[in-house]
Amino acid sequence: MPKVKLHVDGTIVEQEVKDNANLVVLAGIRQFPKLKYGCGMGRCTKCTCQVISGAEALSPPNWKEEKMLGDKVNEGYRLTCQLTIKQDIELSQENISVKPLKKQSTALTK
Ligand code: FES
């Protein structure tokens, strides 16, 4: 079973998951703690993570990730909800604030 190491909110969550697990699905049923996520469908970017190690075992970014993250995919950023975990991986959700590219706010600032 792959081991996942997640850096989030100043802590590290380490947990084994089943082959081909999706961490957002596990978080949704309270089987993976602390993971930040939202829609689960590649639309909100709340689940954005940076892959620290193990990226070689992931599928290439899909069209949703490319659409929502743009050039960030080339810096190792991924949408956790779009990932299938097949091998050991280390991810970080520390200090990540990615706004969806397609919905970037044009809100006025004072
Ligand atoms: S949970 Fe919304 S994009 Fe992944």
py3Dmol code that shows the C-alpha trace and the ligand (Angstrom):
import py3Dmol

protein = """\
ATOM      1  CA  MET A   1       0.000   0.000   0.000  1.00  0.00           C
ATOM      2  CA  PRO A   2       1.353   3.444  -0.870  1.00  0.00           C
ATOM      3  CA  LYS A   3       2.367   5.720   1.951  1.00  0.00           C
ATOM      4  CA  VAL A   4       1.240   9.359   1.767  1.00  0.00           C
ATOM      5  CA  LYS A   5       3.022  12.141   3.608  1.00  0.00           C
ATOM      6  CA  LEU A   6       1.122  15.434   3.653  1.00  0.00           C
ATOM      7  CA  HIS A   7       2.483  18.708   5.018  1.00  0.00           C
ATOM      8  CA  VAL A   8      -0.448  20.888   6.061  1.00  0.00           C
ATOM      9  CA  ASP A   9      -1.059  23.569   8.698  1.00  0.00           C
ATOM     10  CA  GLY A  10       2.344  23.078  10.275  1.00  0.00           C
ATOM     11  CA  THR A  11       1.902  19.362  10.770  1.00  0.00           C
ATOM     12  CA  ILE A  12       2.673  16.231   8.813  1.00  0.00           C
ATOM     13  CA  VAL A  13       0.049  13.593   8.196  1.00  0.00           C
ATOM     14  CA  GLU A  14       1.465  10.196   7.305  1.00  0.00           C
ATOM     15  CA  GLN A  15      -0.835   7.411   6.316  1.00  0.00           C
ATOM     16  CA  GLU A  16      -0.969   4.341   4.130  1.00  0.00           C
ATOM     17  CA  VAL A  17      -3.757   4.239   1.580  1.00  0.00           C
ATOM     18  CA  LYS A  18      -5.092   1.594  -0.768  1.00  0.00           C
ATOM     19  CA  ASP A  19      -3.661   1.355  -4.268  1.00  0.00           C
ATOM     20  CA  ASN A  20      -5.299   3.847  -6.630  1.00  0.00           C
ATOM     21  CA  ALA A  21      -6.792   5.809  -3.732  1.00  0.00           C
ATOM     22  CA  ASN A  22      -8.066   9.343  -4.174  1.00  0.00           C
ATOM     23  CA  LEU A  23      -7.221  11.434  -1.113  1.00  0.00           C
ATOM     24  CA  VAL A  24     -10.201  13.780  -1.460  1.00  0.00           C
ATOM     25  CA  VAL A  25     -12.571  10.817  -1.503  1.00  0.00           C
ATOM     26  CA  LEU A  26     -10.853   9.466   1.617  1.00  0.00           C
ATOM     27  CA  ALA A  27     -11.019  12.872   3.304  1.00  0.00           C
ATOM     28  CA  GLY A  28     -14.717  13.060   2.457  1.00  0.00           C
ATOM     29  CA  ILE A  29     -15.377   9.886   4.410  1.00  0.00           C
ATOM     30  CA  ARG A  30     -13.038  10.977   7.215  1.00  0.00           C
ATOM     31  CA  GLN A  31     -10.325   8.494   6.361  1.00  0.00           C
ATOM     32  CA  PHE A  32      -7.630  11.050   5.588  1.00  0.00           C
ATOM     33  CA  PRO A  33      -7.348  13.912   8.097  1.00  0.00           C
ATOM     34  CA  LYS A  34      -6.473  17.574   7.560  1.00  0.00           C
ATOM     35  CA  LEU A  35      -6.550  17.539   3.747  1.00  0.00           C
ATOM     36  CA  LYS A  36      -7.895  20.803   2.334  1.00  0.00           C
ATOM     37  CA  TYR A  37     -10.468  20.304  -0.393  1.00  0.00           C
ATOM     38  CA  GLY A  38     -13.733  21.608  -1.747  1.00  0.00           C
ATOM     39  CA  CYS A  39     -15.704  20.495  -4.777  1.00  0.00           C
ATOM     40  CA  GLY A  40     -13.911  17.220  -5.460  1.00  0.00           C
ATOM     41  CA  MET A  41     -14.388  17.790  -9.174  1.00  0.00           C
ATOM     42  CA  GLY A  42     -11.440  19.912 -10.270  1.00  0.00           C
ATOM     43  CA  ARG A  43     -13.315  23.219 -10.167  1.00  0.00           C
ATOM     44  CA  CYS A  44     -12.399  25.078  -6.977  1.00  0.00           C
ATOM     45  CA  THR A  45      -8.603  24.571  -6.529  1.00  0.00           C
ATOM     46  CA  LYS A  46      -9.024  24.308  -2.732  1.00  0.00           C
ATOM     47  CA  CYS A  47      -7.262  20.939  -2.889  1.00  0.00           C
ATOM     48  CA  THR A  48      -4.170  22.307  -4.632  1.00  0.00           C
ATOM     49  CA  CYS A  49      -0.967  20.690  -3.438  1.00  0.00           C
ATOM     50  CA  GLN A  50       2.656  20.776  -4.415  1.00  0.00           C
ATOM     51  CA  VAL A  51       4.261  17.411  -5.022  1.00  0.00           C
ATOM     52  CA  ILE A  52       7.508  17.151  -3.065  1.00  0.00           C
ATOM     53  CA  SER A  53       8.409  13.617  -4.114  1.00  0.00           C
ATOM     54  CA  GLY A  54       6.795  10.757  -5.985  1.00  0.00           C
ATOM     55  CA  ALA A  55       5.525  12.793  -8.933  1.00  0.00           C
ATOM     56  CA  GLU A  56       6.917  10.240 -11.359  1.00  0.00           C
ATOM     57  CA  ALA A  57       4.253   7.743 -10.281  1.00  0.00           C
ATOM     58  CA  LEU A  58       1.369  10.121 -11.006  1.00  0.00           C
ATOM     59  CA  SER A  59      -0.479  10.462 -14.258  1.00  0.00           C
ATOM     60  CA  PRO A  60       0.324  13.673 -16.142  1.00  0.00           C
ATOM     61  CA  PRO A  61      -1.879  16.657 -15.238  1.00  0.00           C
ATOM     62  CA  ASN A  62      -5.293  16.336 -16.851  1.00  0.00           C
ATOM     63  CA  TRP A  63      -7.203  19.078 -18.675  1.00  0.00           C
ATOM     64  CA  LYS A  64      -8.930  20.241 -15.486  1.00  0.00           C
ATOM     65  CA  GLU A  65      -5.611  20.746 -13.730  1.00  0.00           C
ATOM     66  CA  GLU A  66      -4.159  22.549 -16.728  1.00  0.00           C
ATOM     67  CA  LYS A  67      -7.245  24.735 -17.000  1.00  0.00           C
ATOM     68  CA  MET A  68      -7.399  25.634 -13.315  1.00  0.00           C
ATOM     69  CA  LEU A  69      -3.688  25.822 -12.453  1.00  0.00           C
ATOM     70  CA  GLY A  70      -2.147  27.003 -15.720  1.00  0.00           C
ATOM     71  CA  ASP A  71       1.652  27.213 -15.584  1.00  0.00           C
ATOM     72  CA  LYS A  72       1.630  26.061 -11.951  1.00  0.00           C
ATOM     73  CA  VAL A  73       1.430  22.462 -13.190  1.00  0.00           C
ATOM     74  CA  ASN A  74       4.995  22.935 -14.461  1.00  0.00           C
ATOM     75  CA  GLU A  75       6.067  23.849 -10.920  1.00  0.00           C
ATOM     76  CA  GLY A  76       4.731  20.610  -9.451  1.00  0.00           C
ATOM     77  CA  TYR A  77       1.321  21.861  -8.397  1.00  0.00           C
ATOM     78  CA  ARG A  78      -1.566  19.447  -8.754  1.00  0.00           C
ATOM     79  CA  LEU A  79      -5.224  19.202  -7.838  1.00  0.00           C
ATOM     80  CA  THR A  80      -5.347  16.495  -5.197  1.00  0.00           C
ATOM     81  CA  CYS A  81      -8.890  15.548  -6.180  1.00  0.00           C
ATOM     82  CA  GLN A  82      -7.604  14.572  -9.624  1.00  0.00           C
ATOM     83  CA  LEU A  83      -4.816  12.306  -8.374  1.00  0.00           C
ATOM     84  CA  THR A  84      -4.784   8.556  -8.086  1.00  0.00           C
ATOM     85  CA  ILE A  85      -2.169   7.396  -5.602  1.00  0.00           C
ATOM     86  CA  LYS A  86      -0.213   4.390  -6.828  1.00  0.00           C
ATOM     87  CA  GLN A  87       3.120   4.722  -5.014  1.00  0.00           C
ATOM     88  CA  ASP A  88       4.609   6.521  -2.034  1.00  0.00           C
ATOM     89  CA  ILE A  89       4.171  10.266  -2.342  1.00  0.00           C
ATOM     90  CA  GLU A  90       4.939  13.414  -0.376  1.00  0.00           C
ATOM     91  CA  LEU A  91       2.672  16.421  -0.827  1.00  0.00           C
ATOM     92  CA  SER A  92       2.413  19.877   0.671  1.00  0.00           C
ATOM     93  CA  GLN A  93      -0.559  22.157   1.152  1.00  0.00           C
ATOM     94  CA  GLU A  94       1.492  24.633   3.180  1.00  0.00           C
ATOM     95  CA  ASN A  95       1.311  28.265   2.106  1.00  0.00           C
ATOM     96  CA  ILE A  96      -0.596  27.529  -1.058  1.00  0.00           C
ATOM     97  CA  SER A  97      -3.109  30.005  -2.280  1.00  0.00           C
ATOM     98  CA  VAL A  98      -4.086  29.306  -5.838  1.00  0.00           C
ATOM     99  CA  LYS A  99      -7.143  30.977  -7.242  1.00  0.00           C
ATOM    100  CA  PRO A 100      -8.944  29.257 -10.096  1.00  0.00           C
ATOM    101  CA  LEU A 101      -7.635  30.747 -13.330  1.00  0.00           C
ATOM    102  CA  LYS A 102     -10.995  30.742 -14.994  1.00  0.00           C
ATOM    103  CA  LYS A 103     -12.664  32.584 -12.121  1.00  0.00           C
ATOM    104  CA  GLN A 104     -10.030  35.058 -11.031  1.00  0.00           C
ATOM    105  CA  SER A 105     -11.699  37.766  -9.081  1.00  0.00           C
ATOM    106  CA  THR A 106     -11.882  41.297 -10.336  1.00  0.00           C
ATOM    107  CA  ALA A 107     -13.062  42.533  -6.957  1.00  0.00           C
ATOM    108  CA  LEU A 108     -12.205  46.096  -6.126  1.00  0.00           C
ATOM    109  CA  THR A 109      -9.641  46.737  -3.423  1.00  0.00           C
ATOM    110  CA  LYS A 110      -9.797  49.712  -1.129  1.00  0.00           C
TER     111      LYS A 110
END
"""
ligand_1 = """\
4
FES
S -11.527 19.807 -4.472
Fe -12.138 21.397 -5.831
S -10.579 21.353 -7.321
Fe -10.077 19.677 -6.062
"""
view = py3Dmol.view(width=600, height=400)
view.addModel(protein, "pdb")
view.setStyle({"model": 0}, {"cartoon": {"style": "trace"}})
view.addModel(ligand_1, "xyz")
view.setStyle({"model": 1}, {"stick": {}})
view.zoomTo()
view.show()
